[in-house]
Amino acid sequence: MHDSPAELRYLVVVNDEEQYSLWPAERELPAGWRSEGRSGTRTECLDHIDTVWRDMRPRSLREAR
């Protein structure tokens, strides 16, 4: 039996370009991504990402001047 989507736990993950995503907590992180430190429901994680990820451009583009 699978958990309902509302019961699944997620991690907020970030890559070297400071791009955010969420990832199922029970799965191994994909290469190039690390845990940002926040976990919770899908909605909680997406709300957090919405709060912290203000400039969606990759870091390399933001730093190019």
Chimera marker file (.cmm) of the C-alpha trace (Angstrom):
<marker_set name="trace">
<marker id="1" x="0.000" y="0.000" z="0.000" r="1" g="1" b="0" radius="0.5"/>
<marker id="2" x="1.318" y="3.449" z="-0.910" r="1" g="1" b="0" radius="0.5"/>
<marker id="3" x="1.074" y="6.577" z="1.191" r="1" g="1" b="0" radius="0.5"/>
<marker id="4" x="-1.277" y="9.216" z="-0.107" r="1" g="1" b="0" radius="0.5"/>
<marker id="5" x="0.455" y="12.297" z="-1.556" r="1" g="1" b="0" radius="0.5"/>
<marker id="6" x="-0.620" y="14.305" z="1.491" r="1" g="1" b="0" radius="0.5"/>
<marker id="7" x="1.268" y="11.856" z="3.745" r="1" g="1" b="0" radius="0.5"/>
<marker id="8" x="4.517" y="11.692" z="1.754" r="1" g="1" b="0" radius="0.5"/>
<marker id="9" x="7.508" y="13.502" z="3.217" r="1" g="1" b="0" radius="0.5"/>
<marker id="10" x="9.819" y="15.564" z="1.037" r="1" g="1" b="0" radius="0.5"/>
<marker id="11" x="13.177" y="17.274" z="1.332" r="1" g="1" b="0" radius="0.5"/>
<marker id="12" x="13.961" y="20.692" z="-0.064" r="1" g="1" b="0" radius="0.5"/>
<marker id="13" x="17.043" y="20.198" z="-2.215" r="1" g="1" b="0" radius="0.5"/>
<marker id="14" x="19.394" y="22.646" z="-3.915" r="1" g="1" b="0" radius="0.5"/>
<marker id="15" x="22.079" y="22.250" z="-6.567" r="1" g="1" b="0" radius="0.5"/>
<marker id="16" x="25.368" y="24.076" z="-7.164" r="1" g="1" b="0" radius="0.5"/>
<marker id="17" x="23.525" y="26.674" z="-9.259" r="1" g="1" b="0" radius="0.5"/>
<marker id="18" x="21.326" y="27.419" z="-6.209" r="1" g="1" b="0" radius="0.5"/>
<marker id="19" x="18.212" y="26.104" z="-7.952" r="1" g="1" b="0" radius="0.5"/>
<marker id="20" x="15.660" y="24.552" z="-5.594" r="1" g="1" b="0" radius="0.5"/>
<marker id="21" x="13.441" y="21.517" z="-5.886" r="1" g="1" b="0" radius="0.5"/>
<marker id="22" x="11.764" y="18.957" z="-3.685" r="1" g="1" b="0" radius="0.5"/>
<marker id="23" x="12.593" y="15.285" z="-3.473" r="1" g="1" b="0" radius="0.5"/>
<marker id="24" x="10.891" y="12.330" z="-1.773" r="1" g="1" b="0" radius="0.5"/>
<marker id="25" x="12.559" y="11.959" z="1.639" r="1" g="1" b="0" radius="0.5"/>
<marker id="26" x="12.858" y="8.171" z="1.399" r="1" g="1" b="0" radius="0.5"/>
<marker id="27" x="14.784" y="8.266" z="-1.894" r="1" g="1" b="0" radius="0.5"/>
<marker id="28" x="18.506" y="8.764" z="-2.384" r="1" g="1" b="0" radius="0.5"/>
<marker id="29" x="19.328" y="12.255" z="-3.616" r="1" g="1" b="0" radius="0.5"/>
<marker id="30" x="20.248" y="12.542" z="-7.297" r="1" g="1" b="0" radius="0.5"/>
<marker id="31" x="23.811" y="13.467" z="-8.229" r="1" g="1" b="0" radius="0.5"/>
<marker id="32" x="24.466" y="17.198" z="-8.013" r="1" g="1" b="0" radius="0.5"/>
<marker id="33" x="21.779" y="17.898" z="-5.418" r="1" g="1" b="0" radius="0.5"/>
<marker id="34" x="22.049" y="18.293" z="-1.639" r="1" g="1" b="0" radius="0.5"/>
<marker id="35" x="19.516" y="18.686" z="1.132" r="1" g="1" b="0" radius="0.5"/>
<marker id="36" x="18.815" y="22.315" z="1.991" r="1" g="1" b="0" radius="0.5"/>
<marker id="37" x="17.784" y="21.282" z="5.498" r="1" g="1" b="0" radius="0.5"/>
<marker id="38" x="14.010" y="21.627" z="5.283" r="1" g="1" b="0" radius="0.5"/>
<marker id="39" x="11.611" y="18.697" z="5.110" r="1" g="1" b="0" radius="0.5"/>
<marker id="40" x="7.848" y="18.303" z="5.321" r="1" g="1" b="0" radius="0.5"/>
<marker id="41" x="4.791" y="17.776" z="3.205" r="1" g="1" b="0" radius="0.5"/>
<marker id="42" x="4.818" y="18.749" z="-0.471" r="1" g="1" b="0" radius="0.5"/>
<marker id="43" x="2.911" y="21.941" z="0.328" r="1" g="1" b="0" radius="0.5"/>
<marker id="44" x="5.215" y="22.877" z="3.217" r="1" g="1" b="0" radius="0.5"/>
<marker id="45" x="8.299" y="22.362" z="1.073" r="1" g="1" b="0" radius="0.5"/>
<marker id="46" x="6.886" y="24.298" z="-1.884" r="1" g="1" b="0" radius="0.5"/>
<marker id="47" x="5.886" y="27.160" z="0.426" r="1" g="1" b="0" radius="0.5"/>
<marker id="48" x="9.443" y="27.246" z="1.803" r="1" g="1" b="0" radius="0.5"/>
<marker id="49" x="10.950" y="27.243" z="-1.691" r="1" g="1" b="0" radius="0.5"/>
<marker id="50" x="8.612" y="30.086" z="-2.667" r="1" g="1" b="0" radius="0.5"/>
<marker id="51" x="9.899" y="32.071" z="0.324" r="1" g="1" b="0" radius="0.5"/>
<marker id="52" x="13.639" y="31.507" z="-0.132" r="1" g="1" b="0" radius="0.5"/>
<marker id="53" x="14.082" y="31.273" z="-3.913" r="1" g="1" b="0" radius="0.5"/>
<marker id="54" x="13.514" y="34.886" z="-4.888" r="1" g="1" b="0" radius="0.5"/>
<marker id="55" x="15.705" y="35.039" z="-8.024" r="1" g="1" b="0" radius="0.5"/>
<marker id="56" x="15.179" y="31.960" z="-10.182" r="1" g="1" b="0" radius="0.5"/>
<marker id="57" x="18.160" y="32.600" z="-12.451" r="1" g="1" b="0" radius="0.5"/>
<marker id="58" x="21.001" y="30.084" z="-12.004" r="1" g="1" b="0" radius="0.5"/>
<marker id="59" x="23.820" y="31.334" z="-9.754" r="1" g="1" b="0" radius="0.5"/>
<marker id="60" x="26.273" y="31.460" z="-12.679" r="1" g="1" b="0" radius="0.5"/>
<marker id="61" x="23.951" y="33.797" z="-14.594" r="1" g="1" b="0" radius="0.5"/>
<marker id="62" x="23.327" y="36.020" z="-11.540" r="1" g="1" b="0" radius="0.5"/>
<marker id="63" x="27.064" y="36.353" z="-10.951" r="1" g="1" b="0" radius="0.5"/>
<marker id="64" x="27.905" y="37.132" z="-14.611" r="1" g="1" b="0" radius="0.5"/>
<marker id="65" x="28.186" y="40.875" z="-14.851" r="1" g="1" b="0" radius="0.5"/>
<link id1="1" id2="2" r="1" g="1" b="0" radius="0.2"/>
<link id1="2" id2="3" r="1" g="1" b="0" radius="0.2"/>
<link id1="3" id2="4" r="1" g="1" b="0" radius="0.2"/>
<link id1="4" id2="5" r="1" g="1" b="0" radius="0.2"/>
<link id1="5" id2="6" r="1" g="1" b="0" radius="0.2"/>
<link id1="6" id2="7" r="1" g="1" b="0" radius="0.2"/>
<link id1="7" id2="8" r="1" g="1" b="0" radius="0.2"/>
<link id1="8" id2="9" r="1" g="1" b="0" radius="0.2"/>
<link id1="9" id2="10" r="1" g="1" b="0" radius="0.2"/>
<link id1="10" id2="11" r="1" g="1" b="0" radius="0.2"/>
<link id1="11" id2="12" r="1" g="1" b="0" radius="0.2"/>
<link id1="12" id2="13" r="1" g="1" b="0" radius="0.2"/>
<link id1="13" id2="14" r="1" g="1" b="0" radius="0.2"/>
<link id1="14" id2="15" r="1" g="1" b="0" radius="0.2"/>
<link id1="15" id2="16" r="1" g="1" b="0" radius="0.2"/>
<link id1="16" id2="17" r="1" g="1" b="0" radius="0.2"/>
<link id1="17" id2="18" r="1" g="1" b="0" radius="0.2"/>
<link id1="18" id2="19" r="1" g="1" b="0" radius="0.2"/>
<link id1="19" id2="20" r="1" g="1" b="0" radius="0.2"/>
<link id1="20" id2="21" r="1" g="1" b="0" radius="0.2"/>
<link id1="21" id2="22" r="1" g="1" b="0" radius="0.2"/>
<link id1="22" id2="23" r="1" g="1" b="0" radius="0.2"/>
<link id1="23" id2="24" r="1" g="1" b="0" radius="0.2"/>
<link id1="24" id2="25" r="1" g="1" b="0" radius="0.2"/>
<link id1="25" id2="26" r="1" g="1" b="0" radius="0.2"/>
<link id1="26" id2="27" r="1" g="1" b="0" radius="0.2"/>
<link id1="27" id2="28" r="1" g="1" b="0" radius="0.2"/>
<link id1="28" id2="29" r="1" g="1" b="0" radius="0.2"/>
<link id1="29" id2="30" r="1" g="1" b="0" radius="0.2"/>
<link id1="30" id2="31" r="1" g="1" b="0" radius="0.2"/>
<link id1="31" id2="32" r="1" g="1" b="0" radius="0.2"/>
<link id1="32" id2="33" r="1" g="1" b="0" radius="0.2"/>
<link id1="33" id2="34" r="1" g="1" b="0" radius="0.2"/>
<link id1="34" id2="35" r="1" g="1" b="0" radius="0.2"/>
<link id1="35" id2="36" r="1" g="1" b="0" radius="0.2"/>
<link id1="36" id2="37" r="1" g="1" b="0" radius="0.2"/>
<link id1="37" id2="38" r="1" g="1" b="0" radius="0.2"/>
<link id1="38" id2="39" r="1" g="1" b="0" radius="0.2"/>
<link id1="39" id2="40" r="1" g="1" b="0" radius="0.2"/>
<link id1="40" id2="41" r="1" g="1" b="0" radius="0.2"/>
<link id1="41" id2="42" r="1" g="1" b="0" radius="0.2"/>
<link id1="42" id2="43" r="1" g="1" b="0" radius="0.2"/>
<link id1="43" id2="44" r="1" g="1" b="0" radius="0.2"/>
<link id1="44" id2="45" r="1" g="1" b="0" radius="0.2"/>
<link id1="45" id2="46" r="1" g="1" b="0" radius="0.2"/>
<link id1="46" id2="47" r="1" g="1" b="0" radius="0.2"/>
<link id1="47" id2="48" r="1" g="1" b="0" radius="0.2"/>
<link id1="48" id2="49" r="1" g="1" b="0" radius="0.2"/>
<link id1="49" id2="50" r="1" g="1" b="0" radius="0.2"/>
<link id1="50" id2="51" r="1" g="1" b="0" radius="0.2"/>
<link id1="51" id2="52" r="1" g="1" b="0" radius="0.2"/>
<link id1="52" id2="53" r="1" g="1" b="0" radius="0.2"/>
<link id1="53" id2="54" r="1" g="1" b="0" radius="0.2"/>
<link id1="54" id2="55" r="1" g="1" b="0" radius="0.2"/>
<link id1="55" id2="56" r="1" g="1" b="0" radius="0.2"/>
<link id1="56" id2="57" r="1" g="1" b="0" radius="0.2"/>
<link id1="57" id2="58" r="1" g="1" b="0" radius="0.2"/>
<link id1="58" id2="59" r="1" g="1" b="0" radius="0.2"/>
<link id1="59" id2="60" r="1" g="1" b="0" radius="0.2"/>
<link id1="60" id2="61" r="1" g="1" b="0" radius="0.2"/>
<link id1="61" id2="62" r="1" g="1" b="0" radius="0.2"/>
<link id1="62" id2="63" r="1" g="1" b="0" radius="0.2"/>
<link id1="63" id2="64" r="1" g="1" b="0" radius="0.2"/>
<link id1="64" id2="65" r="1" g="1" b="0" radius="0.2"/>
</marker_set>
